[in-house]
Every structure is written in structure tokens, then in C-alpha cells.
Amino acid sequence: MIVKTKKYKLESGTYIKMGLVNVLKEQWWVILIAIAIACGYFWIASWWWISMAILAYVLYLLFWVIQFAGVTQMEQNKVMFEKMSYEIDSRQILMKLNAKQGMPINWSMIKKVESTKDAFVLTMSKAQFIHLPFKIFNSENDKKFVETILKRKGYLAEK
């Protein structure tokens, strides 16, 4: 069985927010470096340690925001932010711009899947993911079938 979805456009703001959350989840340990720098205050009592630790962490966050915002502006990535439909089966995910143009994504390219309250997020790398909101599925059965595929592939835990 193939699940065909409605057309959906990933908004650039959603992409930036989700990408930043993904990076912060993967690189949570960076905050420990900022805390370690701030602990220099106990060695030499100066507020510069704390302020520089905060500045370093803010610059780190700003770096990633700029990276994700830049992806939305690049010409070769414009296709990611166009309306497309998806055809999902147990072999692959087919991202279709129209009836003639599409790109298959094998399940082996997906590193992890997260089921949020309103979408499936299929992560391929820090900056590449597929956001499938539940509203794009034509029926509840389509959504449940995709969920079953994700469980069979080992991406989602059984409840």
C-alpha cells in the first residue's frame, strides 16, 4: 500500500526552528563548555568569566541560526521549500514536486524519527529532515499506516 499525501510546503521559519532544536539536542554538551568557562570566576573573581561564557554561547547559537537561515536563501535549496506531496511505502519515501518530478529517499537514509503532537519528523542529518504534519494525510488510516511502517522499521517505539 502507498500513502499519498496532500501537498505541503515547509515554511522557512519552521525549518530554522526545527533545525536549531535538532542541533541543540545533538550538541547539548556545548552548554557544559560555557559553564566551565563561567566557573573561571571561582579561580579569578571577575564577572568577565561569566559574561564571556554567555557571549560565547550566544555566538554559538547565532552561528547556527545564520546557518539555517542561509539554507533557506540558497538557490539549490529552494526545492526544499516548495509545495510537494509525498508517497510513502515500506520501500521508500517519494517527494514529488509534480507528476513528473520527484526524489526518492530510501529508509536507510533516515537516522531517526520523532513523533510530535502534530507531525512526524524524519531526520537525515543536522540540517536535513522531512517534516510530515498530520494534516497532510488524507485519512487517519493513512497516518496510522505510516506510523506502522515507522514502527516496523524500528524508528518508533511500540506503545
Buried (B, 14 or more C-beta within 10 A) or exposed (E): EEBBBEEBEBEBEBBBEBBBEBBBEEEEEBEEEBEEBBEBBEEEEEEEBBEBBEEBBEEBEEEBBEBBBEBBEEEEBEEBBEEBBBBBBEEBBBBBBEEEEBEEBEBEBBEEBBBEEEBBBBBEEBBBBBBBBBEBBEEEEBBEBBBEBBBEEEBBEEE
